[in-house]
Amino acid sequence: MTPRLGSRGRRPRRRPHCTRADRGPASGDQQSARCSHPARPAAGRAAQRCLPPGGSWRAHVERTMPREIITLQLGQCGNQIGFEFWKQLCAEHGISPEGIVEEFATEGTDRKDVFFYQADDEHYIPRAVLLDLEPRVIHSILNSPYAKLYNPENIYLSEHGGGAGNNWASGFSQGEKIHEDIFDIIDREADGSDSLEGFVLCHSIAGGTGSGLGSYLLERLNDRYPKKLVQTYSVFPYQEEMSDVVVQPYNSLLTLKRLTQNADCVVVLDNTALNRIATDRLHIQNPSFSQINQLVSTIMSASTTTLRYPGYMNNDLIGLIASLIPTPRLHFLMTGYTPLTTDQSVTSVRKTTVLDVMRRLLQPKNVMVSTGRDRQTNHCYIAILNIIQGEVDPTQVHKSLQRIRERKLANFIPWGPASIQVALSRKSPYLPSAHRVSGLMMANHTSISSLFESSCQQFDKLRKRDAFLEQFRKEDMFKDNFDEMDRSREVVQELIDEYHAATQPDYISWGTQEQ
């Protein structure tokens, strides 16, 4: 179902712009050759040479055109966390539920255009595509106060509305049948962008639509937009209780194969860890889906602050990804956030320091991925990016990094630098904050492989007995055999092996041999 768009959704005429055709970040010479903008500053003397004449880098960054990102929300989970994300972004940018900029926010210097565009009537509309195979969640969004925020032509519901029955194969097969309708929407949204950088996909790996249809879209996005980045926010299932989705291990492994092969960056949102943090840190007994989704929206909004509030570095998606992912396959990231508060505690303001925030981000209890303890493997960080929000003196950051190195609070890979990068970002001036300084850690850590090992163990238990395969046999992909499942298991095992190899000094040569 793709309702007709009223005049409110029309975009203004596109402006002339300069584009970059290559996928990675351009060098200074390349960038100068392609457009009139100077290159992004490097460290030290290079930064002084690159400084725009008669102006600061902040002034230059605020004048340059942002690179847009299209958000794809799939299935029940993807649309629920996407809904909370857009609510958070509206609050941070002073945009009303109807898409109108509040009077107090009209003079803001933020970059709304990365995630929103302005229609002819000046309303701000999310660059979002809402997709589902059953109507319940999207109907609840369309009956919410934010119903008028979205472009109705960017909403797709399957005609029969029966969903995917928590079956990866059904979601994938339906994707093959409806992909033309879906890509009509995505292509139109991409064509309306001045300088599209990439896509952000919100989904779950355990159900049917987010995993199956999500896997299909990941493959097709690579084919259709080979030079655009694809980042996902992927929700991993709760593992401490028996799931009511008995085929969840199959769904997870089949999706993990596509996340490994077809995504540039995967931010892992582990339901087990999110529930633990909500219970232990926020003191919420039996946290609801809504409360967990609000926690996720905090992570999503914080991870995009450097894109929306321009600063000196990490102003685009490739800048964030390049600093965290030195090798292509090891692109699964874990996050941590501190300080966490509930809505009620905003009235009590606590003094926080940069060192306090950065030290807390390294504590396992603040990390939003449950990783088991493997004494046989010396797990370590591959890279860390801390996004510090608030008015912070850069000298405090330098001193904090020195203290962390002196105390050896983080164990890094033996074959590369001990890379803790820090990006400073402003907080939204329109939201009250309980703390002077807050921080998000995005980390590439080899222990995330234990999460994949757990998924493999659950998969093996079912696959060994060929349990619960009847629904998969109904789809053409699995009518004759289950080779695709076994191939997916092999891909995930290779990913686990590579994460383990990354803990060793000879990892670079191991990678060369494997390739």
C-alpha positions in Angstrom: 0.0 0.0 0.0 1.6 3.3 -1.1 -0.9 6.2 -0.4 -0.8 9.2 -2.7 1.2 12.2 -1.4 -0.5 15.5 -0.9 1.1 18.8 -1.8 2.7 19.0 1.6 5.2 16.3 0.6 6.6 18.0 -2.5 10.2 18.9 -2.3 11.6 22.3 -3.3 13.7 22.5 -6.4 17.1 20.9 -6.0 20.1 23.2 -5.8 23.3 22.8 -7.8 25.9 20.9 -5.8 29.2 19.2 -6.0 29.4 15.4 -5.5 32.0 12.8 -4.7 31.7 9.7 -6.8 34.1 7.5 -5.0 33.0 5.4 -2.0 35.7 6.3 0.5 36.9 9.7 1.8 38.8 11.7 -0.8 42.2 13.0 -0.1 42.8 16.8 0.0 44.0 17.0 -3.6 41.2 14.8 -4.9 38.6 16.8 -3.0 39.9 20.2 -4.2 39.9 18.9 -7.7 36.2 17.8 -7.6 34.7 20.8 -5.8 35.5 24.3 -4.6 35.5 23.3 -1.0 38.9 22.9 0.8 39.8 19.6 2.2 39.1 18.6 5.8 41.9 19.5 8.1 44.5 17.0 9.1 46.5 17.0 12.3 49.3 19.5 13.1 50.7 21.7 10.4 48.5 20.2 7.7 45.5 21.6 9.6 47.0 25.1 9.5 47.8 24.8 5.7 44.2 23.7 5.0 42.4 26.4 7.0 40.0 28.4 4.8 41.3 31.9 4.3 39.6 34.4 6.6 37.6 31.9 8.5 37.5 29.1 11.0 36.8 25.4 10.3 33.6 25.6 12.3 32.4 28.4 10.1 33.4 26.5 7.0 31.7 23.2 8.1 28.5 25.1 8.9 28.5 26.6 5.3 29.2 23.4 3.5 26.4 21.2 2.3 25.6 18.2 4.4 25.5 14.7 2.9 22.1 13.1 3.3 21.2 9.8 4.9 18.1 7.8 4.2 16.7 5.7 7.0 15.0 2.4 6.2 12.7 1.0 8.9 11.8 -2.7 8.6 9.3 -4.8 10.5 7.8 -4.4 14.0 11.1 -3.8 15.7 12.6 -1.6 13.1 9.6 0.7 12.9 9.3 0.9 16.7 12.9 2.0 17.2 12.7 4.2 14.2 9.7 5.9 15.6 11.5 6.7 18.9 14.5 7.9 16.9 12.5 10.4 15.0 10.8 11.6 18.2 14.2 12.2 19.7 15.5 14.0 16.6 12.5 16.3 16.5 13.0 17.2 20.2 16.7 17.9 19.7 16.2 20.1 16.6 13.1 21.9 17.9 10.7 20.4 15.3 7.1 19.9 16.3 5.3 16.5 15.8 3.7 18.1 12.7 7.2 18.9 11.2 7.1 22.6 11.9 10.2 24.3 13.4 9.3 25.9 16.7 9.9 29.6 17.0 12.7 29.2 19.6 14.6 27.0 17.1 14.4 29.1 13.9 18.0 30.5 14.3 19.7 27.2 15.0 23.0 26.3 13.3 22.3 22.6 13.3 22.2 20.4 10.2 18.6 19.3 9.9 19.1 18.4 6.3 21.1 15.3 6.9 18.0 13.4 8.1 15.2 15.7 7.1 14.2 17.7 4.0 11.9 20.7 3.7 8.8 20.4 1.6 7.3 23.3 -0.4 5.3 24.5 2.7 8.5 24.6 4.8 7.6 21.5 6.9 10.5 19.2 7.8 9.9 15.6 6.7 12.2 12.7 7.7 14.2 11.0 4.9 12.6 7.8 6.1 11.1 4.8 4.4 8.7 2.7 6.5 8.3 -0.9 5.4 6.3 -3.8 6.9 4.5 -6.9 5.8 1.8 -6.5 8.5 0.0 -3.2 9.4 -0.2 -3.1 13.2 2.9 -1.0 14.1 2.7 1.4 11.1 -1.0 1.9 11.8 -0.1 2.8 15.4 2.5 5.3 14.1 -0.1 6.8 11.7 -2.5 7.2 14.7 0.1 8.9 16.9 0.7 12.7 17.3 3.6 12.3 14.8 1.4 10.9 12.0 1.8 14.1 9.9 5.5 14.1 10.2 6.1 11.4 7.6 5.8 11.5 3.8 2.8 9.1 3.2 4.3 8.0 -0.1 7.3 6.6 1.8 5.2 4.0 3.6 4.8 0.5 2.2 2.5 -2.1 3.6 2.1 -5.5 2.0 -1.2 -5.9 0.3 -2.2 -9.1 2.0 -0.9 -7.8 5.4 -0.2 -11.3 6.7 3.4 -10.6 7.7 6.2 -13.1 7.5 5.2 -15.3 10.3 8.6 -14.9 12.1 10.1 -16.8 9.2 13.2 -15.5 7.5 12.5 -17.4 4.3 9.0 -15.9 4.0 10.3 -12.4 4.5 13.1 -12.9 1.9 10.7 -14.5 -0.6 8.2 -11.7 -0.3 11.1 -9.2 -0.8 11.7 -10.8 -4.2 8.1 -10.3 -5.1 7.6 -6.7 -3.9 11.1 -5.3 -4.5 10.0 -3.1 -7.4 7.4 -1.2 -5.3 9.9 -0.8 -2.5 12.7 0.5 -4.7 10.4 2.9 -6.4 10.1 4.6 -3.0 13.8 4.3 -2.2 14.9 5.5 -5.7 12.5 8.5 -5.5 13.9 9.4 -2.0 17.5 9.1 -3.3 16.8 11.2 -6.4 15.5 13.9 -4.1 18.8 14.1 -2.2 21.5 16.6 -3.3 24.4 14.5 -2.1 23.3 11.2 -0.7 25.9 9.5 1.4 24.2 6.3 2.3 21.5 4.3 4.1 20.8 3.5 7.7 18.7 0.3 8.2 16.8 -0.3 11.4 15.7 -3.9 12.0 15.7 -7.0 14.2 17.6 -10.2 13.2 15.3 -12.6 15.0 11.8 -12.2 13.4 10.6 -12.6 9.8 10.3 -9.2 8.2 13.3 -7.4 9.7 15.6 -10.5 9.1 14.2 -11.8 5.9 13.1 -8.7 4.0 16.1 -6.9 5.6 18.5 -9.5 4.2 17.0 -9.1 0.8 17.2 -5.3 0.8 20.8 -5.4 2.0 21.7 -7.5 -1.0 19.8 -5.3 -3.5 21.1 -2.1 -2.0 24.7 -3.3 -2.7 23.7 -4.0 -6.3 21.7 -0.8 -6.9 23.8 1.7 -4.9 27.3 0.2 -4.9 29.0 3.4 -4.0 26.8 4.3 -1.1 27.4 3.4 2.5 25.1 1.0 4.3 25.0 1.1 8.1 22.6 -0.9 10.2 21.2 -0.7 13.7 20.6 -4.4 14.2 18.7 -5.7 17.3 19.9 -9.1 18.5 17.4 -11.3 20.4 17.1 -11.7 24.2 19.0 -14.9 25.1 18.4 -15.4 28.8 14.9 -16.8 28.3 13.4 -19.3 25.8 12.1 -17.3 22.8 8.6 -17.8 21.6 10.1 -17.7 18.1 11.4 -21.2 17.8 13.2 -20.6 14.5 15.0 -17.6 15.9 18.5 -19.3 15.6 17.9 -19.9 11.9 16.7 -16.4 11.3 19.7 -14.9 13.1 22.3 -16.9 11.2 20.8 -16.3 7.8 20.7 -12.6 8.6 24.2 -12.5 10.0 25.6 -13.7 6.7 24.1 -10.7 4.9 25.2 -8.3 7.7 28.8 -9.7 7.2 28.8 -9.5 3.4 26.5 -6.6 2.5 26.8 -4.0 5.2 29.6 -1.5 5.8 28.9 -1.1 9.5 26.7 -2.9 11.9 25.8 -1.3 15.3 24.8 -4.2 17.5 21.9 -3.6 19.8 21.8 -6.6 22.2 18.4 -7.0 23.8 20.0 -9.1 26.6 22.4 -6.3 27.6 19.7 -3.6 27.1 17.4 -5.3 29.5 20.2 -5.7 32.0 21.1 -2.1 31.8 17.5 -1.0 32.2 17.2 -3.1 35.3 20.6 -2.6 36.9 21.4 1.0 35.9 17.9 2.6 35.5 16.3 0.5 38.2 13.4 -0.4 36.0 11.9 -3.8 37.0 10.6 -5.7 34.0 11.4 -3.0 31.4 8.8 -2.6 28.6 9.5 -2.6 24.9 8.8 1.1 24.9 11.5 1.7 27.6 14.0 -0.4 25.8 13.3 1.4 22.5 13.9 4.8 24.2 17.2 3.5 25.3 18.0 2.5 21.7 16.9 5.9 20.5 19.4 7.5 22.9 22.2 5.5 21.3 21.0 6.2 17.8 20.7 10.0 18.3 24.0 10.2 20.2 25.8 8.3 17.4 24.6 10.8 14.9 25.3 14.1 16.8 28.5 14.8 14.9 26.6 14.6 11.7 23.8 16.9 12.9 25.9 19.4 14.9 28.9 20.2 12.7 32.3 20.3 14.3 35.9 19.8 13.3 35.8 16.1 12.5 33.5 13.1 11.9 31.0 15.3 10.0 29.9 12.5 7.7 29.2 8.8 7.9 32.4 7.7 6.2 34.4 9.7 8.8 32.7 7.8 11.6 33.1 4.4 10.0 36.7 4.9 8.7 37.9 5.6 12.2 36.5 2.4 13.7 36.8 -0.2 11.0 40.4 -0.8 9.7 39.5 -4.1 8.0 36.3 -4.7 6.0 34.8 -7.7 7.6 35.4 -6.7 11.2 32.7 -4.0 11.1 30.4 -5.0 14.0 30.4 -2.3 16.7 29.3 -2.3 20.3 28.2 0.9 22.2 28.2 2.3 25.7 26.5 5.4 27.1 26.9 7.3 30.3 25.4 8.8 32.3 22.0 7.1 31.9 19.0 8.7 33.5 15.3 8.3 33.6 12.9 11.1 32.6 12.2 11.8 36.3 15.8 12.4 37.2 16.3 15.4 34.8 15.6 17.8 37.7 18.7 16.7 39.6 21.8 17.9 37.9 25.0 15.9 38.6 28.5 17.2 38.0 30.4 15.0 35.5 33.9 15.3 34.2 35.4 14.2 30.9 37.6 11.7 32.7 34.7 10.3 34.7 32.7 9.8 31.5 35.5 8.3 29.5 36.5 5.9 32.3 32.9 4.8 32.8 32.5 4.1 29.1 35.2 1.4 29.3 33.4 -0.4 32.1 31.7 -3.7 31.0 28.5 -2.8 32.9 28.0 0.2 30.6 28.5 -1.7 27.3 25.3 -2.6 25.5 26.4 -6.0 24.3 26.5 -9.2 26.4 29.9 -10.8 25.8 30.9 -14.0 27.5 34.3 -14.4 29.2 36.6 -16.5 27.1 39.8 -17.1 29.1 41.5 -18.8 26.2 41.3 -15.7 24.0 42.9 -12.4 25.0 40.1 -10.2 23.6 41.0 -6.6 22.9 39.8 -3.3 21.3 40.4 -2.7 17.6 39.4 0.9 17.8 37.3 3.2 20.0 35.5 6.4 19.2 34.1 8.4 22.1 31.5 11.1 21.2 31.6 13.6 24.1 28.6 15.9 24.3 28.6 19.2 26.2 30.8 22.2 26.6 34.2 20.6 27.0 37.8 22.0 27.1 39.9 20.0 24.7 42.8 20.1 27.2 40.5 18.0 29.5 40.2 15.4 26.8 44.0 15.2 26.3 44.6 14.8 30.0 41.9 12.1 30.2 43.4 10.2 27.4 46.8 10.3 29.1 45.3 9.0 32.4 43.6 6.2 30.5 46.8 5.2 28.8 48.8 5.4 32.0 46.4 3.2 33.9 46.1 0.8 30.9 42.3 0.7 31.2 41.9 -0.5 27.6 43.7 -3.5 26.0 44.3 -2.9 22.3 45.3 -5.1 19.3 49.0 -6.0 19.1 49.2 -5.3 15.3 48.0 -1.7 15.3 47.9 1.6 17.2 46.0 2.0 20.5 43.3 4.1 18.9 41.0 6.0 21.2 39.6 8.9 19.1 37.4 11.6 20.7 34.9 13.7 18.8 33.4 16.7 20.7 29.8 17.6 19.9 27.3 20.1 21.1 24.2 19.1 23.0 20.8 20.2 21.8 20.1 23.6 23.3 16.3 22.8 23.4 16.4 19.8 25.8 17.1 19.9 29.5 20.1 17.8 30.5 20.7 16.2 33.9 24.5 16.2 33.3 27.1 18.8 32.1 28.9 16.1 30.1 27.7 12.9 28.6 29.4 10.4 26.3 28.8 7.6 23.8 31.4 5.0 23.1 31.4 3.2 19.7 33.9 0.4 19.9 35.2 -2.3 17.7 36.1 -5.1 20.1 37.0 -8.7 19.4 34.8 -10.1 22.2 31.7 -9.4 20.1 32.5 -12.7 18.5 31.1 -14.4 21.6 27.7 -13.1 20.7 28.0 -14.8 17.3 29.3 -18.0 18.9 26.2 -18.1 21.0 24.0 -17.7 17.9 25.9 -20.5 16.2 25.5 -22.8 19.2 21.7 -22.3 19.2 21.6 -22.8 15.4 23.6 -26.1 15.7 21.2 -27.5 18.3 18.3 -27.1 15.9 20.1 -27.9 12.7 21.5 -31.2 14.1 18.0 -32.5 14.6 16.5 -30.7 11.5 14.0 -29.2 13.9 11.3 -26.7 12.8 12.2 -26.7 9.1 8.6 -27.3 7.8 7.9 -23.6 7.2 11.2 -23.0 5.4 10.5 -25.9 3.0 7.4 -24.0 1.7 9.7 -21.4 0.1 11.6 -22.1 -3.2 14.9 -21.3 -1.7 14.7 -24.3 0.7 12.4 -26.6 -1.3 15.1 -29.0 -2.3 17.8 -28.5 0.3 19.1 -26.3 3.2 22.5 -25.4 1.6 21.8 -21.7 2.2 21.6 -22.3 6.0 24.9 -24.3 6.0 26.6 -21.6 3.9 25.4 -18.9 6.3 26.8 -21.0 9.2 30.2 -21.2 7.4 30.3 -17.4 6.8 29.6 -16.6 10.5 32.2 -19.1 11.6 34.7 -17.5 9.3 33.8 -14.1 10.9 34.3 -15.6 14.4 37.7 -17.0 13.4 38.8 -13.7 12.0 37.9 -11.9 15.2 39.9 -14.4 17.1 42.8 -14.0 14.7 42.7 -10.2 15.2 43.9 -10.7 18.8 47.2 -12.1 17.5 50.3 -10.2 16.4 50.3 -12.0 13.0 46.7 -11.0 12.1 47.8 -9.0 9.1 49.5 -11.9 7.4 46.6 -14.2 8.4 44.3 -11.9 6.5 46.5 -12.0 3.4 46.6 -15.8 3.5 42.8 -16.0 3.8 42.2 -13.6 0.9 
